[in-house]
Amino acid sequence: VTATITLRLLETNDLDRYRRLRLEAVRAEPTAFGSSYETEIAARADKYRDRLTGSAENYVLGAFTDDQLAGMVGFVRETAPRRAHVASVWGLYVAPRWRGGGIGRTLLAGVIERARALPGLEHVLITVVSNNPAARKLYESLGFTVWGIEPAALKVDGVDYDDIHLLLHLHPPAR
Ligand SMILES: CC(C)(COP(=O)(O)OP(=O)(O)OC[C@H]1O[C@@H](n2cnc3c(N)ncnc32)[C@H](O)[C@@H]1OP(=O)(O)O)[C@@H](O)C(=O)NCCC(=O)NCCS
């Protein structure tokens, strides 16, 4: 499916559709995320509202096709002074009917472009569960490299999954 994709930071107004898509994500992909449906459905509205402040350092970026929220990805920069050069990307999700059309890649590229514009930010972390080669391939194709693996990082219905940790240098030295 090809459609025009518009990216924009989600705001408080988007709370309902954001929550709907987030709950769909954690329910449909129980092993793809650190969080679970049970955790997210129980979360207070404030937790969701706090993610949608539209701040350049802590946001959820939405991908819209025809006014529909088709996909999203979270970004958060660390706040402690000694950690402020580091940010993390989390919760990448594209609704099933829109997959394979470049939305996931566009969302991540959008996050990377915005990250490069933040003074003092040096690298971005992302974690992918070992049973998700499609997502890992996407991250590596955008320049992320694996720096470590946490064995049995997640236990879902009694089954262990490893976390693969990747990092992207935003300003690699020219060679
Ligand atoms: C992973 C995900 C976000 C990709 O979104 P998408 O919009 O389908 O991805 P794109 O169309 O932009 O594809 C980007 C790249 O991902 C990889 N990819 C996507 N789907 C794939 C598949 N079914 N098999 C293998 N690789 C795949 C390819 O490398 C692709 O690059 P290419 O187009 O040059 O071949 C989406 O499949 C998804 O939401 N999955 C469930 C949730 C999830 O796993 N999130 C990631 C958690 S870390």
The ligand as an SDF file (V2000), in Angstrom:
LIG
                    3D

 48 50  0  0  0  0  0  0  0  0999 V2000
    9.2280   -3.3750   12.4340 C   0  0  0  0  0  0  0  0  0  0  0  0
    8.1730   -2.4580   11.7930 C   0  0  0  0  0  0  0  0  0  0  0  0
    8.0600   -1.1960   12.6130 C   0  0  0  0  0  0  0  0  0  0  0  0
    8.6030   -2.1270   10.3720 C   0  0  0  0  0  0  0  0  0  0  0  0
    7.6890   -1.1720    9.8460 O   0  0  0  0  0  0  0  0  0  0  0  0
    7.3690   -1.1240    8.2610 P   0  0  0  0  0  0  0  0  0  0  0  0
    6.6640    0.1450    7.9840 O   0  0  0  0  0  0  0  0  0  0  0  0
    6.7210   -2.3790    7.8580 O   0  0  0  0  0  0  0  0  0  0  0  0
    8.8670   -1.0860    7.6940 O   0  0  0  0  0  0  0  0  0  0  0  0
    9.3440   -0.5240    6.2930 P   0  0  0  0  0  0  0  0  0  0  0  0
    8.3260   -0.8000    5.2350 O   0  0  0  0  0  0  0  0  0  0  0  0
    9.7760    0.8950    6.4680 O   0  0  0  0  0  0  0  0  0  0  0  0
   10.6110   -1.4380    6.0350 O   0  0  0  0  0  0  0  0  0  0  0  0
   11.8610   -1.0470    6.5110 C   0  0  0  0  0  0  0  0  0  0  0  0
   12.8220   -2.2080    6.5710 C   0  0  0  0  0  0  0  0  0  0  0  0
   12.4470   -3.1340    7.5830 O   0  0  0  0  0  0  0  0  0  0  0  0
   12.8150   -4.4440    7.1780 C   0  0  0  0  0  0  0  0  0  0  0  0
   11.5890   -5.2240    7.0940 N   0  0  0  0  0  0  0  0  0  0  0  0
   10.3170   -4.7670    7.1810 C   0  0  0  0  0  0  0  0  0  0  0  0
    9.4480   -5.7820    7.1040 N   0  0  0  0  0  0  0  0  0  0  0  0
   10.1840   -6.9010    6.9770 C   0  0  0  0  0  0  0  0  0  0  0  0
    9.8770   -8.2740    6.8750 C   0  0  0  0  0  0  0  0  0  0  0  0
    8.6070   -8.7200    6.8800 N   0  0  0  0  0  0  0  0  0  0  0  0
   10.9020   -9.1490    6.7790 N   0  0  0  0  0  0  0  0  0  0  0  0
   12.1740   -8.7190    6.7760 C   0  0  0  0  0  0  0  0  0  0  0  0
   12.5320   -7.4300    6.8500 N   0  0  0  0  0  0  0  0  0  0  0  0
   11.5490   -6.5340    6.9550 C   0  0  0  0  0  0  0  0  0  0  0  0
   13.4910   -4.3280    5.8660 C   0  0  0  0  0  0  0  0  0  0  0  0
   14.8730   -4.1720    6.1350 O   0  0  0  0  0  0  0  0  0  0  0  0
   12.9290   -3.0310    5.3270 C   0  0  0  0  0  0  0  0  0  0  0  0
   13.8150   -2.4100    4.4650 O   0  0  0  0  0  0  0  0  0  0  0  0
   13.5610   -2.4490    2.8710 P   0  0  0  0  0  0  0  0  0  0  0  0
   12.2560   -1.7760    2.6580 O   0  0  0  0  0  0  0  0  0  0  0  0
   14.7080   -1.6910    2.3400 O   0  0  0  0  0  0  0  0  0  0  0  0
   13.5340   -3.8860    2.5270 O   0  0  0  0  0  0  0  0  0  0  0  0
    6.7810   -3.1500   11.7280 C   0  0  0  0  0  0  0  0  0  0  0  0
    6.9320   -4.3890   11.0830 O   0  0  0  0  0  0  0  0  0  0  0  0
    6.1380   -3.3860   13.0670 C   0  0  0  0  0  0  0  0  0  0  0  0
    5.4350   -2.5180   13.6000 O   0  0  0  0  0  0  0  0  0  0  0  0
    6.3280   -4.5900   13.6540 N   0  0  0  0  0  0  0  0  0  0  0  0
    5.7370   -4.9580   14.9240 C   0  0  0  0  0  0  0  0  0  0  0  0
    6.3160   -4.1650   16.0700 C   0  0  0  0  0  0  0  0  0  0  0  0
    7.8150   -4.2450   16.1420 C   0  0  0  0  0  0  0  0  0  0  0  0
    8.4090   -5.2860   15.9240 O   0  0  0  0  0  0  0  0  0  0  0  0
    8.4350   -3.1160   16.4790 N   0  0  0  0  0  0  0  0  0  0  0  0
    9.8670   -3.0250   16.6490 C   0  0  0  0  0  0  0  0  0  0  0  0
   10.1850   -3.2710   18.0700 C   0  0  0  0  0  0  0  0  0  0  0  0
   11.9570   -3.1300   18.3640 S   0  0  0  0  0  0  0  0  0  0  0  0
  1  2  1  0
  2  3  1  0
  2  4  1  0
  2 36  1  0
  4  5  1  0
  5  6  1  0
  6  7  2  0
  6  8  1  0
  6  9  1  0
  9 10  1  0
 10 11  2  0
 10 12  1  0
 10 13  1  0
 13 14  1  0
 14 15  1  0
 15 16  1  0
 15 30  1  0
 16 17  1  0
 17 18  1  0
 17 28  1  0
 18 19  1  0
 18 27  1  0
 19 20  2  0
 20 21  1  0
 21 22  1  0
 21 27  2  0
 22 23  1  0
 22 24  2  0
 24 25  1  0
 25 26  2  0
 26 27  1  0
 28 29  1  0
 28 30  1  0
 30 31  1  0
 31 32  1  0
 32 33  2  0
 32 34  1  0
 32 35  1  0
 36 37  1  0
 36 38  1  0
 38 39  2  0
 38 40  1  0
 40 41  1  0
 41 42  1  0
 42 43  1  0
 43 44  2  0
 43 45  1  0
 45 46  1  0
 46 47  1  0
 47 48  1  0
M  END
$$$$
